[in-house]
Amino acid sequence: MKFGPVPTETAVGAVLAHSAALGPGHRLRKGRVLSPEDIAALQAAGITQITVAQLGPDDVSEDTAAARLAEALVPDPAAHHIRITKAFTGRVNLMARGPGVVVLDVAALEAVNAVHPMITLATVPPFQQMADGGMIATIKIISYAVPDAALAEACARARAAIRLAPPVLGSVGLVITDIPGGAGAKGQRAIADRVAAFGLPLTEPRLVPHDIAPLSDALRDSPEDLLLILTGSATSDIEDVAPAAVRAAGGTVDRFGMPVDPGNLLFTARLSDRPVIGLPGCARSPALNGADWVLARTLCGIAVSDRDIAGMGVGGLLKEIPTRPQPRAGKAK
């Protein structure tokens, strides 16, 4: 591609690089492919030289290039639960079709961005929770055209690297343990709202005493696909009431504790092949915490391993919750 000023009369078929004013209320927008009529209008306005981009035989125009890369990234939009917008000024956006969690092949996407500086792709972070219509990624061809060879290489590296994982679980149950003078069912609405963001209802929560036997009975009797536990007293050890109740009900505890703050006191478990999440006390607040990351993936059928949780620490220092009983930093003396 050639870029620069040329005599106006030679610019038929070139791409206008800068908008040109032809008179009151009449202008040619940048990015326009100039027709003979446009050239005549420019000359009538006394414009004898304009800056244009002239595509060579091996160049691909910006809109075509953006659309081709989008198709390579999302070859089956319906199956990937993504809507691809129409290319405009070298940009295509990838939008979520329904709620879910974004799954990215990070290595492939980094390889795409390494091909040519004019071929760019920006995405939300991996496993970002999305609402219907949210923007997952934007493709932008910075210049007015790119070499076909570079575009072909970027498309080859794209290899269906972006998808939205929708919710796969059908029901969510919540068991709350209560202690005298404790929070009781406080925070139930915040948890229900989290589940509702995925288009799922939260069944009527069960409130039981904060003890192993009643909690294990409630868990054993709960039929939901995913079980959440919110304890009246913080779970401070893997042998504490909630993890012990899961084991007493016949389940297994996979992980206690996570390097995300707020959210340290989360635990994950399984009961009769159903996932169980022991929520930290900060889940009573609607503010983002580590439980949100684990809950979102679990609802969408994405396994959360011990290693996955360990890896959440980088970027896991989240915004402090104002109502926290013990904030990170005490008052200055």
N, C-alpha and C positions, 0 to 999 in steps of 0.2 A: 504494500500500500504506500502510495505517495501522499504526503501531507504538506500543504503550504499554499501561498498565494499564487493565483494564476489569473490571466486576463479573463474577464467575464465571458467573452464570446467563445472561449475554449472549454467551458465548464459543463457542457451538457452531459448528463449521466453521472456527474460527480456528486459527492455528498457534501452538503453545505456544512461547514465546520462551526460557523458562528451565525446567529440570527441576524437577518438584514432587514432594516426598516425601509419600506418603500413609500411610506406616506402615512398620514393620520389613520390609525386603526388598521393598517395593512403592513404585515411583515412576513417574511419567510423564516420559519423556525429551523434552528440547526438540526442536522440529521436528515434533512429533506434531500431526496434524490432529485437533482435539478433537471427540469424538462425544458424544451425549447421555449415554452411560454414563460417559464420562470426567468430564463435568460433575458428574454425580451423585456420583462417587467423590471429586472435589475438595471438593464441599460437605459430604460425610460426614466428611471429614478436617478440616473447619472452615476451609477456605480460601475466603474470600469475594471475593478480588480476585487476578487473575493478569495477567501481562504477555504480550501476544500480538501476532502480526502478522496483520492482516486484509487479505486480497487484494481488490483492486478488480476491476471487470469487464475492465479492460485490462491486468491483471497476469498474468504467467506464473510458476507455482511453480518453486522452485529446481531440483528434479530434472528437470522437463520442460525448463526452459531450458538446463541443462547438457547434456542429451542432444541437444537440437536443435543447439546450437553444435558439439558433437562430430561430428554427422552432416554439418554444413556444412564443417568442417575436413577430414574424412576421409569423403567420400561413397561411396567404394568401399574398405572396409577390406582386403579380400583383395588387391586390386590395389596398395594402398598399403603392404601388408605390416605392417598395424597391427591390434591388437586393442583394441576399445573396451569398457571396463568398464561395468557397470550403474551408473546414477546413484544416489548415496547422499549424503544431507545436502548436496545441491547440488554434489557433486563427481563428475567423470568423469575417469578416467585413460586415456591413450593408451599402449599397451604394444607393444613391438617383437615382431613375429612373425619370429623367426630373427635371425641376425647381419646387420649392415649399417651404413650411414651415414645419419644423419638429414639430410634435405633440407628446408629451410624457406624459405618466401616471407616474409622478414623484414618487408618493407614491409606486407604484408597482416596479419601478426600484430600489428604495432604499431598498425595501424589498428583491429583488433578491440579491443585494450586501451584505445583512445582513445574508444570509444563511450560507455561508462557505467562509473563506478567500481565498481559492484557486479558487473560482468561481467569476470572476470579469467582470464587464460591465462598459464601459466608453462611454458617449454620448456627442454630442454637447449640448449647452444650449437649453432649451425649446423655441420653435418658431424661431429657427435659420433659416435664409434664406439659401436655398441650390441651387446649380447649378447641372445640370445633371452629375452624376458620383461622386459627393461629398460624403465623408464618414460621415455617420450619427452616427454610433456607432461601437465599436469594442468589441467583446467578447474574453476574454483570460482566459483559464484554466492555472493557473500558474504552477501547478505541473503536473506530467505526467499522473495522474489519480485522480479522485475524487470519494467519496462514492456514490453509486447509490441512496441512500436515500436522500442525500443532493441535488443531481442533480434533483431528482423528485420534491423536495420541491421548488427549484429555478424555475423550469419550471411551477409549479402550480401558483407561485406568479407572473410570467411574464405576463400572461393574455393579450396577444396581445397589449403590452404597447407602441409600437413604430409604427408610421406611418408617411408618408409624405403627406401633404395636397397640391394637385396641384392647379394651378390657375383655378378659376371657372368663372371669369368675361371675357367677350369677347372684350370689348372696353373701352378705357380710354380717357377722354377729359381733356384739360387744358385751363383754362381761366386766362389770365394775365392782371392785371390792370396797367396802365401807368400813371406816373406823370411827369410833366416837369422836365427834367434833371435827371430822375430816371434811374433805371437799364433796363427798357424796357423788351425785350425778353431775356436778359442775363440770363443764367442758364437753358434755355430751353433744351439744349443738355443733361445736367446732369439728368434732370427729365425724358427725353426720354430714356436714358440709363437705368435708374432704372426700367422702365416699360418693356423695351426690355429684361432685365434679366429674365423675366417671360415668354418670348416668345410672348409678346403682342406688338402691335403697339400703338403709341400715335398719335391720330388724329391731324390734323393741329391746332395748338394753336390759340385761339381767343384773340386778343389784344384790350382792351377796356379802356376808361378813368377810373380813380380811383374815381368812384362815385357809389352810390347805384343803381340808375336807370339803367344805361347801363350794370352794372355787373349782376343785377337781370334778365335783358332781355337775356343776353348771357347764363346765367345758365338755364333759362326756355327753351331756344331754343336748348340746347345741348342734343343730343339723347344718349350719351354714358352711359355705365353701371356704370362707376365710374367717378366722376367729381373732378378735382383738381383745386384749386385756388391759384395763386401766386400773391400777391399784391405788387404794386410798393412802397407802404409805409407800414411799419410793422403793423400788427394787434395788437393793444395794449389793447383792451378791447372787451368784448363780444357784446358791442353795436357799435363797430367800423364798417367800411364800409363793409367788406366782410361778417361777420356774419349777419349784417342787410340786406344785399342783398339776402342772402339765405332765410331769413324770408320773405322778400318782394316778392320772387319768389314762396312762398307757402311752403317752407321747415321749418325744425326745427333744432336748434343747440343743440347738445347733450353735448358737452364739449369744453370749451376754456381753453388752458394752459395745459402743461404737465411737470412733474418733471424729465425731461431729458434735459441735456445740452451738446451740442447745440440741440435746438428743442423746447424750452419753449413755443413759440408763435404759436403752432399748435392748430387747432380746428377741431372737427368732427361734421358732420351734416348729415341730410337726406333730399332728395328732391324727391318727388314722389316715395318713397321706394328705391331710389338709394342712395348709400353712397356718401358723399361729404367730402373731406379733404381740409381744409385750411392750406396750407403749410407755414412753417416758412421761413424766408429769407435765412436761412442756407441751404435750399434745392437747392439753386442755385449752391452750391458746391457739387462735387461728394463724399466728405467725409461723413462718417457715421453720421447720426443724428437721432433724435427721430422720424422724419417722416418716415424714412426707416422701422422702426418696425411696425408702424401703416399701412403703405402702403402694406407691405408684407402680413400681416394677412388679410387685406381687400381684396386684389386680390385673395387670396386663400379661401375666404368664411368663414373666422374665425371672429366671432363678436368681436369687441373691445369695451368693456363697459367702463363706467366711472371708475369703480373699477380696470379694467385691466390697464388703463393708470396711475392711481394713484400708482399701484404696480410696474410700470416701473422705479421708482426713485432709487430703490436699484440696483446698477449696471448701473445707468443712467448717470453717469458722464463720458462722452465720450471724446475722444481726441479733444483738441482745434483746431479750424480751423484757419490757419495762416492769412487768409485774413479778419478775423472778424473785423468789425468796432470798437467794444468795447470788447477787450479781457478780460478774467476774472481777470487777474493780470496786473496792470499797470506797467510801467517801474519803476525800483527802483530809488529813488531819490539820 
